[in-house]
């Protein structure tokens, strides 16, 4: 009876040890598969002319970076599942955290770059550009500071805490980390500003156009 109880306790301990990594692996696999599908669709629907545009190349770069991050995250969490009692080194965890938190700045910058299609720097007065891009630039600078504090805090935690303990605590401390909450808040504000400003100006400029001209205008701006 005692041996059966010990076996159940060992199994429960093993399940609890790999549970956070298993959740991350499932979510990472789903998102990576969606992005791979998006990458294939983007290449299939693009034209020879659209592939020459800077925004298209930046979109391809962003998707490739996310896929690389997904592979790296999958390997890290996969090792924690296959060999939970021999975790990855602290440097790998720090690199994984940095690769997970910093790339969204690039993706949001690509989203912001679409505003240059509406306000070309060559023909837009500098005061107008300053009014438009001052807020998102300040937001991005604040995000860099918050992410730097976040990664440095994780680096200190990794060097002072056992890796397996840190992996188990990450699931419970994720929503209590003030830096992560601040990054999410700033990211929402950043994306809301870029999307809302772009769609509003697109609506104002495309309102007098006919249907055919409207579709051409939207295609040029989105590409």
N, C-alpha and C positions, 0 to 999 in steps of 0.2 A: 504493500500500500504506500509506504513511504517512497519507494523507488518510482512509482507512478506519479506521485505528487511532485517529486523532484524533476521528472521528465516534463510534466506540464509546466512547471515553473521555468525550466530552461527554454521550452518552446515559446512561452509568453514573452520571456526576456528577448529572445531572438526576434520575434515579430515586432516588439516595441522598438528594438534597435534599428530595424530596417524600414519601419513604417514611414518616417519622413522622407527618406530617399526614394522609397517606392512611389509615394505621391508625386514627388518632383519628377520622377522618370515618366510617369503616365502623362502628366501635364505637358512636359517637355516634348514627348513623342507626338502628342496631338497637335501642338502648335507648330512643331517642325514639319509635320506632314502637310498641314495647311499652307505653310509658307512655301514648301516645295511645289505644291500644286499652283500657288499664285505665281511662282517663278516661271513655271512651264507656260501658264496662260499668258503671262506678260510677254514672253518671247514669241509665243504663237500669234498673238494679236498685234504685235508691234510691226511697223513698216520699216523699210530701209531708211526712210527719212527720219522717223521718230527715234531710231536707234542712235542717230548722230547727236541728239539733243543731250545737254548736260543733265537734265532732270532724269532722263531714262537711265543714264549710266549711274547716277547716284542711287536710283531705286534698285538697280541690279546689285550695286555694291552693298547697300543696306541689307538686302535679302541674303546675300552671300555671307555677310558678317553674322546675321542671326542664325543661319544654318550652321556655321562654324561654332557659334556659341552653343547651339543645341547639341552638336556632337560632343563638344567638350563637357557640357553639363551632363549629358547622358553617360559618358564614360566615367565621370567622377561619381555620380550617384549609382551607376551600375556596379562599380567596384565596392561601394559601401554595402550593396545588397549581396553580392557574391561572396565578399570577404569582409564581413562587418567588424571582425575583431582585428583587422589589420588595415586601418583607415589610411586615406591618402595623406600626403605630407601637408604641413601648414602652408607652404608656399603655393601648392596647387589650389588649396581652398581660397587663398587670397587672390590668386589669378582668376579663379572662377567667379568670385564676387565682383572683381573689377570688370570682367568681361560681361557680366550680367547687368550691371548698373550704368556703365558709362555709354554703351552704344545707343540707348534711346535718345541721347542728346543729338547724335548724328541724324537719326530718323526725323526728329522734330525740326532740325535745321533744314532738312530736305523739304519738309512741309512748309516751312517759312519761306524757302527760296521761291515758291510759286508766286509770292507777292511781287517778286521782281518782274514777272511777266506783265503785271498790271501797272507797276511803277518802275520802268527801266531807269537805272541810275544815270544813264547818259542824257535823258530828257526830263528827269524829275528834279525840281529844285532841292538843294540840300536841306533846307528847313522842313520841307514836306517829308523827305526820307527820314529825318531825325524824329519827327512826330510819329511816323508809322513804326519805325523799328526800334525806338528807344525802349519801349516797354518789353518786347520779347527779348531784347539783348540783355536787359537788366535781369529778367527772369532766368535766362540761361546762365548768366554769371552766378546768380544765387544758387542754381542747381549744381554748378560745378563745385561751389563751396560746400554745399550739403553732401554731395556724393563723396567728396574728398574726406570729409569728417566721417561719413559712414564707413568707407573702406578702411580708413585708418583705425577706426574703432574696432572693426572686425579683425584687422590685423593684430591689434593688441590682444583681443579676446582669444584669437587662435594661438598666439604665442604663450598665453598664460593659462589656457584651459585645455583639457584633453579633447582631441578631435571628435571622438564619439559622443562625448557629453555635449559638446557644442552643437553637433548635428541634431541631437535630440531636443536641445533647448531652443533651437532656431525656429521650430514650428510654433512654440508657445510664445516666443518673444518677438515674432515677426511683426505683429500688429501693435506692439507696445514700444517699438523702436521709434523715437521721435524723429530721427533723421529720415527713416523710410517714409513715415507719414508726411513729413515736410516735402520730400521729393515727389511723392504722389500728388500732393496738393499743387505744387509748382508745375508739375507736368500737365495736370488738368487745365490749369490756367493758361499755360503756354499753348497747348493744342486748341483750346476753346478760342483764344484770341486769333490764332492763325486761320483756323477754319472759318470762324464767323466773319472775320474781316475779308477773307477771300471770297466767300459766297455772297456777302453783301455787295461788294464791288462788282462781282460778276453779274449779279442781278441788276444793278443800276446800269451797267454798261451794255448789257445784252437786251434790256427791255425794249429799245426802239428797233431792234433787228428783227428780220423775218426768221421763220423757222430754219431754213437752210443756212442762213448766215449765222444764226445762233449756234447750230451744231458745229459749224466750222470753227467759230470762235472758242467754244468750249474745248474742242479737240486740240486746238493750238495751245491753249493755256494749260490743259492737263498734261499734255505730252511734254 
